[in-house]
């Protein structure tokens, strides 16, 4: 059986007998480190495309969407316009720190998804329900 992944945090769910001799590596790299990132990890977002950034989200490896804290900075974006973060459409709680010069919206790519706006210089807890 091939390794499956949990829907929200994308943690490895190895099949019985699948990882002969590799179990420790998978537990350390694809479960323990990712739980650490989901509970206490922080990622800084400062690369914007048209003042928007879609969080990276990958099974079995560290990524932006799994981090507990998202810190948004002006970086490559236009600080005179609002910024926007697009999160995966999966259950997740984020602490979002808006260090940009303008309002920051966080939403998902789901059609009709609600946008949570965070003023410049403010921090908010945002719950995504996928």
C-alpha positions in Angstrom: 0.0 0.0 0.0 1.3 3.4 -0.9 1.7 6.1 1.7 -1.4 8.3 2.0 -1.5 11.8 3.5 -3.9 13.5 6.0 -6.1 16.1 4.4 -5.3 19.2 6.5 -1.7 18.9 7.5 -0.6 16.5 4.8 1.2 14.2 7.3 2.4 10.8 6.1 0.1 7.8 6.8 2.3 4.8 5.8 0.6 1.5 5.0 1.3 -1.6 7.1 4.6 -3.1 6.2 5.3 -0.4 3.6 8.4 1.2 5.1 10.6 -1.7 6.0 13.9 -0.2 7.2 12.7 3.4 6.5 10.1 3.9 9.3 12.3 6.1 11.5 13.2 8.4 8.6 9.6 8.8 7.6 8.4 9.5 11.2 11.2 12.1 11.7 11.0 13.8 8.3 7.3 13.5 7.3 5.5 13.5 10.6 7.5 14.9 13.6 9.1 17.9 11.7 5.7 18.7 10.1 3.9 18.6 13.4 6.5 21.0 14.8 5.9 23.3 11.8 2.1 23.2 12.2 2.2 23.9 15.9 5.1 26.4 16.2 6.4 27.1 12.7 6.6 30.6 11.2 7.0 31.5 7.6 7.6 35.0 6.2 5.9 36.0 3.0 7.5 38.9 1.1 7.3 37.7 -2.5 4.2 38.9 -4.2 2.7 38.5 -7.7 0.3 41.3 -8.4 0.2 41.8 -4.5 -1.0 38.2 -4.0 0.7 35.1 -2.7 -0.6 31.5 -2.8 0.9 29.5 0.0 2.9 26.4 -1.1 1.2 23.2 0.0 3.0 19.8 -0.6 2.4 16.3 0.8 5.3 14.9 2.8 7.6 18.0 3.0 7.8 21.3 4.9 5.8 24.1 3.2 4.3 27.5 3.9 0.7 26.4 4.3 1.5 24.1 7.2 3.1 26.9 9.3 1.3 28.1 12.4 2.3 31.8 11.9 2.3 33.7 8.7 4.2 37.0 8.7 3.5 39.2 5.7 6.0 41.9 4.7 6.0 44.4 1.8 8.9 42.7 -0.2 8.4 42.6 -3.9 4.8 43.9 -3.8 3.4 47.4 -4.3 2.9 48.8 -0.8 0.3 51.3 -1.9 -2.1 48.5 -2.7 -3.7 45.8 -0.4 -2.0 42.4 -0.2 -3.7 39.1 -0.4 -2.7 35.6 0.8 -4.4 32.5 -0.7 -4.4 29.5 1.7 -5.4 25.9 0.8 -9.0 25.1 1.2 -8.4 22.8 4.2 -9.1 23.1 7.9 -6.3 25.2 9.5 -5.8 27.9 12.2 -3.3 30.6 11.4 -1.8 33.5 13.3 -1.4 36.2 10.6 1.0 39.1 11.3 0.5 42.0 8.8 3.8 43.9 8.6 2.9 45.3 5.2 2.2 49.0 4.6 -1.4 48.3 3.7 -4.4 46.0 4.5 -3.9 42.3 4.1 -6.6 39.8 3.0 -6.5 36.1 3.6 -8.8 33.7 1.8 -8.8 30.3 0.0 -9.0 29.5 -3.7 -12.5 28.0 -3.1 -15.2 29.8 -5.2 -17.0 32.4 -3.1 -14.5 32.1 -0.2 -14.8 34.8 2.4 -11.9 37.2 2.8 -10.6 38.1 6.3 -9.0 41.6 6.2 -6.2 42.5 8.6 -5.2 46.2 8.9 -1.5 47.1 8.5 0.5 46.5 11.7 -2.1 44.2 13.2 -2.1 40.5 14.1 -5.2 38.2 13.8 -6.1 34.6 14.3 -7.7 33.2 11.1 -9.6 29.9 11.0 -9.9 28.3 7.6 -12.6 25.7 7.2 -12.1 23.7 4.1 
